[in-house]
Amino acid sequence: MQQKPLRFLFTSAGRRAYLIRYFQEALKGNGKVFAANSSPVSTALQAADEGIVTPLIYDSAYIPFLLDFCREKKIDALMSLFDIDLPVLARHKKDFAAVGTRVLVSDPDLVDICNDKWKTCLFLKDNGFPLIPTWLDLREALEAVRNGEVGFPLIVKPRWGMGSLSIFTAENEEELTVFYEKVRREIFCSYLKYESAFEPDRCVLIQKKMTGQEYGLDNIDDLDGHYVTTVLRKKLAMRSGETDCAEIVEDPQILTTARRLASLTRHVGLMDLDLIVSDGIPYILEMNARFGGGYPFSHLAGVNMPAAITAWLRGEEADPAFFRARTGIVGQKDIVLLELKKTT
């Protein structure tokens, strides 16, 4: 029986050319992978079967442009690889469904919790997870320091942030005050200004700097939010806010935490998590409702999320082998130079 050919579209695809190739391999020639990006300077556009340059995410023409493209190209499923894109797409799921495209993004409420690091803290607190001391108000953070509730160093970063953009470590009160104002200024000179505009006076987060071993996790659900498995990576090296080298490991305590989180989020597909174990306690640092930069390590170890998603969209059961990661596998990202061809 001939399988249904599928057409995927990745928005804000950037440099995730490897993910485009993973999905092309999963399709085995029975379908196409399209990539969209607001800048033509994108390796993903080069790797895709077809690439397209879009309006900016917050441009009023963005969603109409994508809807027209999905209608014209008969796109079956759309995914984004950029946090800022997620809430915009989540709010328009019904519009895309009307043109025959399924948006593989979690619901707006969950996306909001993941993107807004203050709401992430509140969510973790409300559900009984260990919480890192965190403040939105500079005066409250300074008061906590002076009262002996917390000591330096403290991390200062955007409330709606990603990667390593505008993250500083304060070693004393003077640095804390300076970095707080610096982060706020940098936010409004970058694309972080869009979400931060909702609360411009509460857009900087101050958090105790934890020491310990950091981990990355892929929490995998099916497309209806049912938990499947968790893949755990021990971070061995970082570069520009992303995992540069990691080992696939197992840890019952961390996996229990991940499973409990998945039962509460019921996210769509893959959720990328960052976690640190400090004094034997696992603390969740970040939740990202999308494929993260750590997924290639899981893929290297045998996990095949693109093949699973392809099967689910075709109404098939995913092979359990798609979710088996070989522990002990160590991977490191490489630097490869590619020539970019012009993309319209």
MARTI-369995 format. One line per 3 residues: number of its first residue (from 1); for each residue x, y, z of C-alpha. Coordinates in Angstrom, 3 decimals. Example, Ala and Ser with C-alpha at 12.3 -4.5 7.8 and 13.67 -1.06 7.14 Angstrom:
<nodes>
1	12.300,-4.500,7.800  13.670,-1.060,7.140
</nodes>
This chain:
<nodes>
1	0.000,0.000,0.000  1.364,3.398,-1.040  1.960,5.694,1.913
4	0.585,9.209,1.768  3.224,11.726,0.652  3.658,14.458,3.263
7	4.693,18.070,2.994  6.343,19.748,5.986  7.009,23.448,6.464
10	9.508,24.734,9.031  9.248,28.415,9.890  12.062,30.493,11.394
13	14.303,27.663,10.232  17.568,29.628,10.490  20.593,27.333,10.745
16	18.688,24.135,11.530  19.630,22.546,8.211  20.292,19.258,9.998
19	16.646,19.053,11.063  15.500,19.627,7.488  17.701,16.715,6.418
22	16.414,14.476,9.231  12.848,14.965,7.998  13.857,14.427,4.374
25	15.434,11.130,5.407  12.290,10.153,7.314  10.137,10.806,4.235
28	12.365,8.596,2.060  11.445,10.562,-1.034  7.706,10.310,-0.371
31	7.068,13.985,0.309  8.866,17.319,0.597  10.326,19.541,3.297
34	9.957,23.319,2.903  11.761,25.931,4.983  10.814,29.544,5.667
37	12.869,32.286,7.275  12.605,36.066,7.548  16.207,36.427,6.353
40	17.631,34.829,3.209  20.854,34.182,5.151  19.818,30.714,6.278
43	21.425,27.318,5.733  18.043,25.650,6.291  16.696,27.374,3.184
46	19.541,25.778,1.219  18.886,22.279,2.573  15.113,22.328,2.010
49	13.369,21.065,-1.089  12.148,24.631,-1.400  12.954,27.717,0.673
52	11.005,30.939,1.013  11.736,34.291,2.684  8.831,35.521,4.831
55	7.802,38.836,6.379  8.950,39.360,9.969  7.008,37.435,12.605
58	5.266,40.511,14.033  4.476,41.957,10.605  0.734,42.016,9.916
61	1.430,40.220,6.623  3.206,37.266,8.284  0.269,34.941,8.935
64	-1.558,35.752,5.659  1.720,35.074,3.805  2.121,31.670,5.479
67	-1.533,30.768,4.938  -1.225,31.520,1.226  1.999,29.507,1.014
70	0.475,26.522,2.854  -2.576,26.615,0.610  -0.508,26.859,-2.555
73	2.009,24.154,-1.610  -0.559,21.893,0.119  1.453,21.796,3.353
76	0.345,19.000,5.700  2.204,20.050,8.841  3.898,23.232,10.036
79	6.503,23.521,12.801  8.548,26.438,14.094  12.094,26.408,15.423
82	12.013,29.810,17.138  10.397,30.679,20.489  9.001,34.040,19.374
85	7.228,32.354,16.458  5.406,29.817,18.642  2.714,32.006,20.277
88	1.875,33.638,16.944  1.362,30.278,15.243  -0.448,28.769,18.243
91	-3.084,31.496,18.094  -3.783,30.727,14.428  -4.112,26.940,14.503
94	-7.711,27.059,13.280  -6.809,29.344,10.393  -4.163,26.900,9.207
97	-6.487,23.935,9.727  -8.948,25.655,7.374  -6.357,25.448,4.552
100	-5.481,21.831,5.405  -2.327,22.451,7.478  -1.825,21.067,10.971
103	0.261,23.343,13.197  2.438,21.115,15.401  2.737,23.647,18.204
106	1.400,23.392,21.758  -1.577,25.480,22.863  -1.069,29.205,23.539
109	-1.255,28.895,27.344  1.593,26.387,27.498  3.688,28.292,24.961
112	3.246,31.391,27.126  4.441,29.516,30.221  7.543,28.296,28.364
115	8.456,31.609,26.720  7.889,33.721,29.831  10.536,32.625,32.331
118	8.672,34.265,35.219  5.561,32.241,34.379  7.801,29.184,34.130
121	8.871,29.804,37.752  5.276,30.270,38.889  4.200,27.092,37.078
124	6.989,25.075,38.700  6.205,26.539,42.130  2.461,25.877,41.828
127	3.151,22.249,40.898  5.626,21.530,43.670  8.904,21.413,41.728
130	12.096,22.651,43.426  12.416,26.352,42.642  15.467,28.550,42.157
133	15.119,31.905,44.020  13.962,34.394,41.370  12.890,38.065,41.290
136	11.473,40.518,38.758  12.005,43.563,40.973  15.548,44.874,41.495
139	14.704,46.319,44.914  13.302,42.993,46.124  16.422,41.162,44.948
142	18.681,43.679,46.709  16.602,43.367,49.882  16.938,39.562,49.747
145	20.718,39.939,49.468  20.917,42.383,52.378  18.691,40.201,54.546
148	20.908,37.184,53.914  18.213,35.251,52.038  20.481,34.817,49.023
151	24.110,35.454,48.187  26.052,36.356,45.082  26.571,35.478,42.291
154	23.197,36.243,40.726  22.183,35.813,37.086  20.562,38.771,35.303
157	18.744,37.937,32.059  15.685,38.784,29.933  12.341,37.500,31.170
160	11.475,36.616,27.578  14.879,35.466,26.398  16.585,32.675,24.530
163	20.084,31.382,23.913  22.732,33.490,25.579  21.374,36.901,24.602
166	21.943,39.544,27.303  22.811,37.199,30.179  25.204,38.493,32.852
169	26.556,37.262,36.181  26.572,39.831,38.997  29.135,39.367,41.773
172	28.059,42.295,43.949  25.328,44.917,44.405  26.933,47.433,42.065
175	27.163,44.900,39.237  23.595,43.754,39.887  22.275,47.298,39.477
178	24.375,47.997,36.385  23.545,44.682,34.680  19.838,45.062,35.447
181	19.727,48.359,33.555  21.999,47.049,30.810  19.784,44.012,30.161
184	16.711,46.199,30.041  18.330,48.498,27.462  19.533,45.601,25.336
187	16.101,43.989,25.355  14.540,46.998,23.673  17.301,47.091,21.059
190	16.613,43.492,19.984  13.765,41.239,18.832  13.055,40.538,22.522
193	11.292,43.911,22.650  8.092,42.498,21.176  7.121,40.171,24.025
196	8.780,42.415,26.621  6.511,45.278,25.551  3.646,43.605,27.439
199	5.369,44.431,30.756  8.257,46.815,29.987  8.951,47.516,33.684
202	9.035,43.813,34.588  11.025,42.354,31.701  14.308,41.554,33.509
205	14.769,38.433,35.614  17.201,38.078,38.537  17.977,34.533,39.626
208	20.357,32.788,42.006  23.223,31.203,40.085  23.159,27.480,40.793
211	26.230,25.282,40.762  26.106,21.648,39.728  25.852,19.359,36.705
214	23.667,20.619,33.864  21.534,18.386,31.670  19.443,18.755,28.540
217	16.311,16.688,28.054  13.989,15.853,25.193  10.546,15.189,26.649
220	8.660,13.377,23.893  4.865,13.279,23.608  2.784,12.188,20.640
223	0.801,14.743,18.634  -2.125,14.477,21.066  -0.025,15.196,24.152
226	0.407,11.630,25.421  3.782,10.980,27.039  6.136,8.620,25.206
229	9.632,8.927,26.687  12.457,11.191,27.851  16.000,11.344,26.491
232	18.601,12.677,28.927  21.839,14.384,27.931  24.687,15.248,30.297
235	26.151,18.558,29.116  29.909,18.429,28.698  30.469,21.765,26.906
238	28.418,24.816,25.917  28.815,27.420,23.165  26.657,30.548,22.667
241	23.891,29.227,24.899  23.621,25.845,23.182  24.994,22.420,24.061
244	28.218,21.854,22.133  29.157,18.446,23.552  26.998,15.956,25.484
247	26.660,12.344,26.566  23.428,10.324,26.575  22.874,9.073,30.142
250	20.205,7.719,32.463  19.264,9.039,35.899  16.100,7.738,37.635
253	15.592,10.890,39.734  15.789,13.233,36.741  13.613,10.991,34.577
256	10.938,10.925,37.298  10.953,14.733,37.325  10.672,14.818,33.518
259	7.780,12.362,33.422  5.850,14.325,36.049  6.397,17.526,34.105
262	5.149,15.887,30.894  1.973,14.721,32.657  1.233,18.368,33.495
265	2.197,20.038,30.223  0.744,17.516,27.730  2.738,19.303,25.059
268	2.713,18.523,21.352  5.659,16.493,20.072  9.003,17.423,21.583
271	9.747,19.740,24.493  13.360,20.777,25.073  14.316,21.160,28.750
274	17.345,22.458,30.628  17.972,21.200,34.156  20.698,21.418,36.792
277	21.329,19.056,39.699  22.622,21.025,42.687  23.244,19.355,46.064
280	21.366,16.309,44.774  18.231,18.295,43.857  17.094,18.578,40.207
283	16.045,22.131,39.280  14.322,22.833,35.974  15.982,25.867,34.390
286	14.033,26.310,31.163  11.198,24.784,29.155  11.173,25.214,25.362
289	8.082,23.986,23.501  9.949,23.026,20.322  12.885,21.105,18.900
292	15.926,22.445,20.712  19.580,22.655,19.797  20.242,19.508,21.812
295	18.051,17.206,19.706  20.911,16.185,17.346  22.554,14.365,20.272
298	19.377,12.317,20.783  19.205,11.624,17.049  22.841,10.520,17.012
301	22.043,8.058,19.796  19.238,6.416,17.788  16.131,8.492,18.484
304	14.160,9.371,15.342  11.519,11.957,16.149  11.065,12.970,12.481
307	10.177,9.368,11.579  7.766,9.198,14.532  6.027,12.445,13.535
310	5.812,11.230,9.938  4.150,7.985,11.085  1.690,9.762,13.384
313	0.612,12.167,10.649  -0.079,9.188,8.397  -2.279,7.649,11.098
316	0.255,4.905,11.828  1.827,3.636,15.035  5.368,4.855,15.551
319	7.977,2.104,15.779  9.134,1.836,19.440  12.695,1.776,18.098
322	12.263,5.446,17.154  12.422,6.326,20.868  15.377,4.189,22.004
325	18.509,6.137,22.806  21.796,4.326,23.356  23.346,5.484,26.605
328	27.031,6.320,26.640  26.974,7.962,23.209  29.024,11.181,23.244
331	28.531,13.759,20.506  30.088,17.091,19.650  28.905,19.676,17.128
334	31.197,20.569,14.264  31.629,23.759,12.248  30.964,23.434,8.523
337	31.096,26.248,5.981  28.360,26.307,3.314  27.975,28.523,0.272
340	24.579,30.229,0.256  22.599,30.480,-2.937  20.114,33.312,-3.432
343	16.615,32.586,-2.093  13.528,34.545,-3.066
</nodes>
